[in-house]
Amino acid sequence: MARRIDVRGGGGVRLAAWEFADPPKAEGGPEGAVLLLHGLMGRAAHWADTARWLSTRHRAVALDLRGHGRSERPVDGPFTREAYVADAQAAVEQLGLAPVTLVGHAMGALVAWQLAARRPDLVRALVICEMRASALGVAGRREWGEWFNSWPVPFATLADVRKWFGEDDPALERPKPARGDFYAEVMAERSDGWRPVFSRRQMLLARETYARDAHWEDLALVRCPTLVVRGLDGELGRAEAQEMVRVLPRGVYAEVHDAGHFVHYDQPDAWRHEVERFLEAALPA
């Protein structure tokens, strides 16, 4: 089960956090707390399976970042790296999670390592999944805008959502059913069909704030044990991932076979194996 906890982020933005356990842990497990941060267009619910197995040994909390899930979508933002880091810090402090283990996917991983770099007193360990430290390129906004415009919204059914994102999307080289499942989680039924729960304009603004810059300097400031995980067919290349591990003072590398960008959806058992092995070594008993 999961229970919602309200948090006030930077500027007073209302954020929804979700604590996963059966029953929820009130004070935290024997090995402390974990905060899970989703990627761009994601939501806390994407972490449900991961949070449930983490909750057997930790207090597991997933956060809907601003503009995502059930959190507030302020019309004027801001949707910047600084705002997202402030939101994650607010969740850690208001929920009493420190020192916390941060687990982040894509943009959420960048938020996690920037928080760890700036507030090492709050973070005891870090898991980075499928996020590059290099700049993603200036062409991204135009390409993403064109991709958003290609979505055949509204979708008539959730089955149509899964089929388009998992099979029919022209951006795909081959079918990826897990990708369809991922996007089905971020759709809501409206009067005319199924539409995304987020503003695509706001997602473009958010991506713009981190895509143009490299993030190696912040990465080098992370002092806690850090696992860098990539899918063998993901967006983070092996050479860059290994360089990230080299730059990190206490970095560990792992790759998951038969997985793409959505590692925790593509290969949940292998993902769990790598994360649990890392946490067992990184966290004191």
Phi, psi and chi 1 to 4 in degrees:
 res  aa     phi    psi   chi1   chi2   chi3   chi4
   1 MET       -  165.9   63.2 -179.2  -66.6      -
   2 ALA  -138.9  144.7      -      -      -      -
   3 ARG  -124.5  142.9   66.2 -177.2  179.6  108.5
   4 ARG   -85.2  139.3  175.2  173.5  171.6  166.2
   5 ILE  -128.3  127.7  -48.0  169.9      -      -
   6 ASP   -85.8  139.2  -69.5  -30.4      -      -
   7 VAL  -130.7  148.1  174.3      -      -      -
   8 ARG  -103.5  116.9  -73.6  -73.9  179.3  175.5
   9 GLY   -87.5 -167.6      -      -      -      -
  10 GLY   -56.7  135.9      -      -      -      -
  11 GLY    71.7   11.8      -      -      -      -
  12 GLY    81.0   11.0      -      -      -      -
  13 VAL   -62.5  133.7  171.6      -      -      -
  14 ARG   -78.5  124.9  -65.2 -173.1  -58.6  -84.6
  15 LEU  -120.0  146.1  -55.6  174.1      -      -
  16 ALA  -106.0  123.8      -      -      -      -
  17 ALA  -112.7  151.8      -      -      -      -
  18 TRP  -129.8  123.4  -56.3   85.9      -      -
  19 GLU   -99.0  125.3 -175.3  164.8    5.9      -
  20 PHE  -107.1  126.8  -69.2   82.6      -      -
  21 ALA  -178.7  166.1      -      -      -      -
  22 ASP  -138.8   91.6 -169.5   15.4      -      -
  23 PRO   -79.9  167.7   32.0  -36.5      -      -
  24 PRO   -59.2  144.3  -20.8   32.2      -      -
  25 LYS   -85.0  130.8  -67.0 -179.1  173.2   65.5
  26 ALA   -82.6  -34.7      -      -      -      -
  27 GLU  -113.6   -7.9  -60.9  -62.7  -27.5      -
  28 GLY   107.4  149.0      -      -      -      -
  29 GLY   -80.0 -177.4      -      -      -      -
  30 PRO   -67.0  -18.3   22.6  -33.7      -      -
  31 GLU  -114.9   24.8  -64.8 -175.1   17.5      -
  32 GLY    84.5 -164.8      -      -      -      -
  33 ALA  -107.4  153.8      -      -      -      -
  34 VAL  -127.4  132.7  178.0      -      -      -
  35 LEU  -113.3  124.7 -179.8   65.0      -      -
  36 LEU  -104.2  130.6  -60.5  116.4      -      -
  37 LEU  -121.7  119.7  -59.4  172.2      -      -
  38 HIS   -76.9  171.6   60.6   75.1      -      -
  39 GLY   -92.1 -176.4      -      -      -      -
  40 LEU   -56.9  131.7 -171.9   70.3      -      -
  41 MET    74.8   -0.3  -61.6 -177.6  -71.7      -
  42 GLY   -85.5 -170.2      -      -      -      -
  43 ARG  -158.2  165.0   65.8 -173.9  -53.3  171.2
  44 ALA   -57.4  -34.5      -      -      -      -
  45 ALA   -59.3  -22.9      -      -      -      -
  46 HIS   -62.5  -19.9  -77.4  143.1      -      -
  47 TRP   -95.9    6.3  -69.9  117.9      -      -
  48 ALA   -54.0  -51.1      -      -      -      -
  49 ASP   -63.2  -45.6  -72.4  -15.6      -      -
  50 THR   -60.9  -45.1  -63.5      -      -      -
  51 ALA   -63.5  -35.4      -      -      -      -
  52 ARG   -67.7  -41.6  -71.5 -170.4  178.0  106.3
  53 TRP   -76.6  -28.0   54.2 -104.5      -      -
  54 LEU   -65.8  -32.4  -79.6  169.6      -      -
  55 SER   -68.7  -12.0   70.4      -      -      -
  56 THR   -71.9  -19.0   62.7      -      -      -
  57 ARG  -129.3   -9.5  -59.6  176.9   67.9  174.7
  58 HIS  -138.1  163.8  -51.3  -94.5      -      -
  59 ARG   -81.6  114.9 -178.1 -177.5  179.5 -167.1
  60 ALA  -108.1  119.3      -      -      -      -
  61 VAL  -128.5  133.8  177.6      -      -      -
  62 ALA  -115.6  141.3      -      -      -      -
  63 LEU  -114.3  133.0  178.9   67.2      -      -
  64 ASP   -82.9  111.6  -81.0  -27.5      -      -
  65 LEU   -68.5  159.2  -66.6  167.3      -      -
  66 ARG   -53.2  139.7   63.2  176.3   61.0 -154.7
  67 GLY    82.2    0.0      -      -      -      -
  68 HIS  -127.7  153.7  -62.8   75.8      -      -
  69 GLY    54.3 -130.5      -      -      -      -
  70 ARG   -95.4    5.7  -63.4  -67.9 -177.1   87.4
  71 SER   -80.5  163.0  -71.1      -      -      -
  72 GLU   -66.1  147.3 -174.0  178.2   -4.7      -
  73 ARG  -118.2   78.4  -63.1 -174.9  -74.4  -81.1
  74 PRO   -59.3  131.2   21.0  -31.2      -      -
  75 VAL   -56.3  -43.0  174.5      -      -      -
  76 ASP   -98.2   10.9  -62.6  -36.7      -      -
  77 GLY    74.0 -146.1      -      -      -      -
  78 PRO   -80.5  154.1   30.8  -34.9      -      -
  79 PHE  -119.9   69.5  -62.2   98.4      -      -
  80 THR  -117.9  165.3   61.6      -      -      -
  81 ARG   -56.4  -43.5  -76.3  179.2  -66.5  156.8
  82 GLU   -61.5  -39.7  -68.8   75.7   12.8      -
  83 ALA   -66.6  -41.3      -      -      -      -
  84 TYR   -68.2  -38.9  -73.9  125.1      -      -
  85 VAL   -64.4  -41.6  172.0      -      -      -
  86 ALA   -62.1  -38.0      -      -      -      -
  87 ASP   -65.0  -44.5  -71.4  -13.0      -      -
  88 ALA   -63.7  -41.8      -      -      -      -
  89 GLN   -62.0  -41.1  179.8  176.3  -31.4      -
  90 ALA   -61.2  -40.5      -      -      -      -
  91 ALA   -64.0  -44.3      -      -      -      -
  92 VAL   -60.5  -45.2  171.3      -      -      -
  93 GLU   -75.6  -44.4  -67.3  178.5  -27.9      -
  94 GLN   -71.2  -28.9  -68.4  173.3   33.1      -
  95 LEU   -94.3    0.3  -60.0 -179.9      -      -
  96 GLY    65.1   42.9      -      -      -      -
  97 LEU   -92.1  -16.9  -55.1  179.3      -      -
  98 ALA   -71.6  146.3      -      -      -      -
  99 PRO   -75.8  131.1   28.5  -33.5      -      -
 100 VAL  -109.0  153.1   69.3      -      -      -
 101 THR   -94.2  125.7  -64.8      -      -      -
 102 LEU  -100.9  132.2  -62.6  175.1      -      -
 103 VAL  -122.8  118.8  177.8      -      -      -
 104 GLY  -130.1  144.4      -      -      -      -
 105 HIS  -113.2  129.5  175.2 -109.3      -      -
 106 ALA    53.6 -122.9      -      -      -      -
 107 MET   -55.2  -37.2 -176.6 -172.3   77.5      -
 108 GLY   -62.0  -31.7      -      -      -      -
 109 ALA   -69.2  -39.0      -      -      -      -
 110 LEU   -63.0  -44.6  175.7   59.6      -      -
 111 VAL   -57.5  -43.2  171.8      -      -      -
 112 ALA   -62.9  -46.4      -      -      -      -
 113 TRP   -74.8  -26.3   90.8   55.5      -      -
 114 GLN   -71.5  -36.4  -69.3 -171.2  -28.1      -
 115 LEU   -65.3  -42.9  177.9   56.6      -      -
 116 ALA   -62.8  -35.4      -      -      -      -
 117 ALA   -70.3  -37.5      -      -      -      -
 118 ARG   -87.6  -30.5  -62.1  171.6 -169.5 -176.9
 119 ARG  -131.2   69.8  -70.8  -64.2  -53.8  -87.2
 120 PRO   -61.0  -21.9   21.7  -33.6      -      -
 121 ASP   -68.7  -18.9   56.1  -52.5      -      -
 122 LEU   -93.7  -15.6  -62.9 -179.5      -      -
 123 VAL  -123.0  129.2 -176.4      -      -      -
 124 ARG  -104.7  -24.5   67.8 -168.2  -54.8 -159.2
 125 ALA  -159.3  162.4      -      -      -      -
 126 LEU  -147.0  138.1  173.2   64.0      -      -
 127 VAL  -121.9  120.4  176.9      -      -      -
 128 ILE  -106.5  118.5  -64.4  170.4      -      -
 129 CYS  -117.1  117.7 -179.5      -      -      -
 130 GLU    56.1   51.8  -83.5  -70.1  -52.1      -
 131 MET  -135.4  130.2 -178.2   60.9 -161.2      -
 132 ARG   -84.3  150.1  -62.1  177.2   58.7 -171.2
 133 ALA   -91.5  -18.2      -      -      -      -
 134 SER   -81.1  159.7  -61.4      -      -      -
 135 ALA   -63.7  143.2      -      -      -      -
 136 LEU   -87.9  -11.2  -57.1 -177.7      -      -
 137 GLY   107.3  148.0      -      -      -      -
 138 VAL   -77.8  -17.9  -63.8      -      -      -
 139 ALA   -77.0  -10.8      -      -      -      -
 140 GLY   -58.9  -41.0      -      -      -      -
 141 ARG   -63.2  -44.9 -176.4  170.4 -171.3  176.6
 142 ARG   -63.0  -44.9 -176.5 -171.9   71.2 -109.0
 143 GLU   -64.3  -41.5  -66.0  169.6   -3.5      -
 144 TRP   -67.7  -38.4  -86.5   62.0      -      -
 145 GLY   -61.2  -42.8      -      -      -      -
 146 GLU   -65.0  -38.2  -67.8  172.3   -8.4      -
 147 TRP   -65.5  -46.1  177.8   59.3      -      -
 148 PHE   -55.8  -42.6  -80.5  149.6      -      -
 149 ASN   -66.9  -19.1  -70.2  -26.8      -      -
 150 SER   -81.9  -11.9   75.0      -      -      -
 151 TRP   -64.9  130.1  -66.7   13.2      -      -
 152 PRO   -83.7   61.6   31.0  -35.2      -      -
 153 VAL   -87.1  146.5  -68.6      -      -      -
 154 PRO   -78.4  149.6   31.4  -36.9      -      -
 155 PHE   -82.5  140.8  -65.6   92.0      -      -
 156 ALA   -70.8  -37.9      -      -      -      -
 157 THR  -142.5  165.9   68.5      -      -      -
 158 LEU   -66.4  -30.2  -84.6 -179.7      -      -
 159 ALA   -61.7  -37.0      -      -      -      -
 160 ASP   -66.9  -36.9  -69.4  -28.7      -      -
 161 VAL   -60.3  -50.5  173.8      -      -      -
 162 ARG   -61.7  -39.8  -70.0 -172.0  173.1   91.3
 163 LYS   -69.2  -42.7 -175.0  174.5 -173.4  -59.1
 164 TRP   -68.0  -48.8 -165.0   83.2      -      -
 165 PHE   -74.6  -24.6  -74.7  100.8      -      -
 166 GLY   -94.5  -18.4      -      -      -      -
 167 GLU  -136.8  -44.6  -60.4  177.2   25.1      -
 168 ASP   -93.4  -16.4  -61.4  -20.9      -      -
 169 ASP   -57.1  122.8 -176.6  -10.8      -      -
 170 PRO   -60.1  -19.7  -23.7   34.1      -      -
 171 ALA   -71.5  -14.9      -      -      -      -
 172 LEU   -81.8  139.0  -73.4  173.8      -      -
 173 GLU   -86.8  -27.9  -64.8 -179.0   -0.8      -
 174 ARG  -156.3  161.6   60.2  179.8 -179.7  -83.9
 175 PRO   -59.3  140.4  -25.4   35.9      -      -
 176 LYS  -137.4   88.2  -66.2 -176.7  177.6  179.7
 177 PRO   -56.2  -36.4  -24.3   34.1      -      -
 178 ALA   -63.2  -31.9      -      -      -      -
 179 ARG   -64.4  -40.4 -173.1  173.7 -176.2  -96.0
 180 GLY   -62.1  -40.9      -      -      -      -
 181 ASP   -63.8  -40.2  -66.8  -23.5      -      -
 182 PHE   -59.5  -48.9 -176.7   94.5      -      -
 183 TYR   -74.3  -25.7  -78.6   97.9      -      -
 184 ALA   -62.0  -28.1      -      -      -      -
 185 GLU   -72.6  -17.3  -69.7  -81.2   -7.1      -
 186 VAL  -111.7   26.0  -67.3      -      -      -
 187 MET  -114.4  148.4  -62.6  -71.0  160.9      -
 188 ALA  -131.2  146.7      -      -      -      -
 189 GLU   -81.1  126.8 -170.6  171.6   19.4      -
 190 ARG  -112.7 -176.4  -48.8  -62.4 -174.2 -167.0
 191 SER   -64.4  -26.2   59.8      -      -      -
 192 ASP  -107.6    4.3   58.9  -10.8      -      -
 193 GLY   137.8 -159.9      -      -      -      -
 194 TRP   -99.0  127.7  -67.5   81.6      -      -
 195 ARG  -132.2  158.7  -66.8  179.4  176.1  -87.0
 196 PRO   -64.2  147.3   18.7  -29.7      -      -
 197 VAL   -79.3   -9.4  -61.5      -      -      -
 198 PHE  -110.2  166.4   49.4   79.2      -      -
 199 SER   -88.9  121.1  160.0      -      -      -
 200 ARG   -64.1  -32.1  -73.6  174.7  -76.7  179.1
 201 ARG   -61.7  -44.2  178.1 -171.9   65.8   84.2
 202 GLN   -66.3  -34.3  -69.0  179.3  -10.3      -
 203 MET   -65.2  -38.3  -64.4  -58.0   99.7      -
 204 LEU   -64.9  -40.9  -72.7  174.9      -      -
 205 LEU   -62.1  -43.0  -70.9  173.1      -      -
 206 ALA   -62.9  -46.1      -      -      -      -
 207 ARG   -64.0  -36.4 -172.2  178.7 -173.3  -82.7
 208 GLU   -59.9  -30.8 -171.6   75.9    4.9      -
 209 THR   -75.1  -14.8   67.7      -      -      -
 210 TYR  -123.2  -15.7   65.8   83.4      -      -
 211 ALA   -72.4  -29.1      -      -      -      -
 212 ARG   -80.2  -18.4  -69.2  175.6  175.3  -90.5
 213 ASP  -108.6  152.1  -60.5  -33.5      -      -
 214 ALA   -88.1  157.0      -      -      -      -
 215 HIS  -129.6   28.2  -50.7  -74.2      -      -
 216 TRP   -68.3  -36.6  -66.6   98.9      -      -
 217 GLU   -63.6  -44.3  -69.3 -176.6    2.8      -
 218 ASP   -63.2  -38.8  -78.2  -29.9      -      -
 219 LEU   -60.4  -41.3 -164.6   69.3      -      -
 220 ALA   -67.3  -17.6      -      -      -      -
 221 LEU   -87.9   -5.6  -65.2  175.0      -      -
 222 VAL   -78.2  116.8  174.8      -      -      -
 223 ARG   -98.9  -15.0  -60.4  -61.9  174.1 -174.2
 224 CYS   -82.7  162.6   62.8      -      -      -
 225 PRO   -56.5  133.3  -22.0   33.2      -      -
 226 THR  -137.0  128.6  -57.9      -      -      -
 227 LEU  -101.4  128.2  173.6   66.1      -      -
 228 VAL  -107.7  116.5  177.3      -      -      -
 229 VAL  -114.7  134.6 -175.1      -      -      -
 230 ARG  -130.6  149.1   63.8  177.4  -67.8  -92.4
 231 GLY   -83.0  141.1      -      -      -      -
 232 LEU   -58.6  -28.8 -163.9   62.0      -      -
 233 ASP  -113.2   29.6 -170.3   31.7      -      -
 234 GLY   -92.1 -164.2      -      -      -      -
 235 GLU   -93.9  -14.4  -62.7  177.6   10.4      -
 236 LEU   -95.9  113.6  173.7   60.4      -      -
 237 GLY   -71.5  158.2      -      -      -      -
 238 ARG   -63.2  -44.5  177.0  179.1  -70.4  155.4
 239 ALA   -62.6  -42.6      -      -      -      -
 240 GLU   -68.5  -40.8 -177.9  167.5   -3.6      -
 241 ALA   -60.7  -42.5      -      -      -      -
 242 GLN   -68.7  -32.8  -68.2  177.7  -20.5      -
 243 GLU   -68.6  -36.3  179.8   63.1   11.6      -
 244 MET   -60.6  -42.2  -70.6  169.3   64.6      -
 245 VAL   -64.0  -37.8  170.1      -      -      -
 246 ARG   -66.6  -39.4 -171.1 -168.2   68.7   78.9
 247 VAL   -70.0  -36.2  168.0      -      -      -
 248 LEU   -66.2  132.1  -76.3  158.9      -      -
 249 PRO   -60.4  -31.1  -27.5   36.7      -      -
 250 ARG  -134.7   50.0  -58.1  172.9   68.1 -176.2
 251 GLY   -85.7  148.0      -      -      -      -
 252 VAL  -132.1  140.2  178.0      -      -      -
 253 TYR  -109.9  142.1  174.6   77.2      -      -
 254 ALA  -150.1  143.6      -      -      -      -
 255 GLU  -130.5  147.6   65.0 -179.3   28.0      -
 256 VAL  -113.8  120.8  177.1      -      -      -
 257 HIS   -73.0  154.1  -66.6  -94.0      -      -
 258 ASP    57.4   33.2  -61.7  -39.9      -      -
 259 ALA  -132.0  146.7      -      -      -      -
 260 GLY  -105.3 -143.2      -      -      -      -
 261 HIS   -65.1  -35.3 -176.2   59.0      -      -
 262 PHE   -93.1   69.0  -56.6  107.4      -      -
 263 VAL   -55.7  -46.3  177.0      -      -      -
 264 HIS   -70.5  -15.2   49.0  -52.2      -      -
 265 TYR   -93.4  -40.4  -93.0   59.0      -      -
 266 ASP   -68.6  -46.2  -74.3  -33.8      -      -
 267 GLN  -136.6   72.3  -64.4  -65.9  -24.7      -
 268 PRO   -61.3  -34.3   19.8  -31.4      -      -
 269 ASP   -70.2  -43.9  -69.0  -20.7      -      -
 270 ALA   -66.6  -39.0      -      -      -      -
 271 TRP   -58.6  -47.6  158.7 -106.7      -      -
 272 ARG   -61.3  -43.0  176.7  175.2 -178.5  173.5
 273 HIS   -58.5  -46.4  171.0   75.0      -      -
 274 GLU   -67.8  -42.2  -64.3  -64.0  -13.9      -
 275 VAL   -68.9  -44.9  172.5      -      -      -
 276 GLU   -64.3  -40.2  -73.5 -170.9  -33.3      -
 277 ARG   -62.1  -42.0 -179.2  169.9   64.4  171.9
 278 PHE   -64.4  -46.3  166.4   72.5      -      -
 279 LEU   -65.6  -35.8  -66.8 -179.5      -      -
 280 GLU   -63.1  -35.3  -73.5  173.9    1.0      -
 281 ALA   -82.9  -31.8      -      -      -      -
 282 ALA   -86.0  -30.2      -      -      -      -
 283 LEU  -103.2  134.4  -58.3  179.4      -      -
 284 PRO   -65.8  145.9   24.4  -33.7      -      -
 285 ALA   -66.2      -      -      -      -      -
